[in-house]
Amino acid sequence: MNNKRTLWITVGLCLVGALFFMFQRGWIIVQFTFMPTFQPASSVAATKDAPYHKEARLYYWKEDKWHYETTTIVWSEHNDGQNLRQMIKQWLLLLSDEHVLPFQVGIESVALSSTGGEAYVSFNRPLFIKDWSIQYKWQILNGLFKTIRYAMPSVQTISLLVHNRPMEDDHIECTYPLPVEER
């Protein structure tokens, strides 16, 4: 009798262990329908402000004419600084892929003024090589300005920085904010 009882306990524990193993692996799904599910009110509001995908045109100058590429950017309705950072990051990647810039440039930080009209963009290195012509430098900047102007019309001026200091160039004065208007 003692052996029979030990055998039933062993078989029962093996079955419980096998069920637990299958539950852990996701082979068995247990759903309790008698327990109510609550959705907090904050999760409904969070879906309204959730990021979405927005198409943006990235402009650049190459071979004496304007080109653009349409790309999808993760866009947040209430975080224009992050939106601008994502857009400029994609623009820099495009310039690198199209061999407009012979080097990689990264973004260190992006900030917007309290009104949102002025942007401060800090790069990890200058956008230009000193030997480039003034026209070529301006065309690179015009590509950036055109990209920003069409995607974020609230940005009116941009301050170009390197390591959070004004970008230095012999031809273009970057100590003052540059207007993003059409040239």
Sequence and secondary structure as in RCSB ss.txt:
>XXXX:A:sequence
MNNKRTLWITVGLCLVGALFFMFQRGWIIVQFTFMPTFQPASSVAATKDAPYHKEARLYYWKEDKWHYETTTIVW
SEHNDGQNLRQMIKQWLLLLSDEHVLPFQVGIESVALSSTGGEAYVSFNRPLFIKDWSIQYKWQILNGLFKTIRY
AMPSVQTISLLVHNRPMEDDHIECTYPLPVEER
>XXXX:A:secstr
 HHHHHHHHHHHHHHHHHHHHHHHHTSS    TTS     HHHHHHHHT  EEEEEEEEEEETTEEEEEEEEEEE
 TT HHHHHHHHHHHHHHHHHHTTSSSS   EEEEEE TTSSEEEEEESS SS TTS HHHHHHHHHHHHHHHHH
H TT  EEEEEETTEE   SSS  SS EE S  
